[in-house]
Amino acid sequence: MKNGVIVYVAGSAPETWTEKSEEVFKRDAVVADSVELITSRSGHFDIADAWHALTVKGMNHIVCKTAVFDEEGQVRFTGKQMRLCG
């Protein structure tokens, strides 16, 4: 069973947040077969869009985790998550 994760990051992304920052975060912060990210500056438009991208990639178990940008501009998980399918 393939696992997918959507990370929904609330708040305004800092000016230093780039597509490269997003790729590094997706690679290092979450253990999953595929990760999709939603921020105010990059990533998907909404959860449904990210969910569709993961299902097309064959993910069976998909969870959505919430996070925020902290004062240093880093992504911090809130500890809340919901299972979307699987």
C-alpha positions, 0 to 999 in steps of 0.5 A, spaced: 500 500 500 502 506 497 502 512 502 501 519 501 501 525 505 498 532 504 501 538 508 497 544 509 501 550 511 497 555 514 499 563 514 503 567 509 509 564 507 516 568 508 519 571 502 525 566 503 520 560 501 521 558 494 520 552 490 527 549 492 525 550 499 518 546 498 522 540 495 527 540 500 521 540 505 518 534 502 524 530 501 526 531 508 520 532 513 515 527 511 516 520 510 511 517 505 511 515 498 509 521 495 508 528 499 504 534 496 504 541 499 499 547 500 502 554 502 500 561 500 506 561 495 507 554 492 504 548 492 497 546 490 491 550 490 487 546 495 486 540 499 482 537 493 487 538 488 493 535 492 488 529 494 487 528 486 494 528 485 496 523 490 490 518 487 493 519 480 499 517 483 496 510 486 496 512 493 492 508 497 492 511 504 492 519 504 493 523 510 492 531 511 497 534 516 496 541 518 502 546 519 504 553 520 510 558 518 513 560 525 516 566 526 523 564 523 519 562 517 520 554 518 514 549 517 512 547 524 507 541 524 501 542 529 500 535 530 493 535 527 491 530 521 486 527 518 485 521 514 482 522 507 482 515 504 485 508 505 
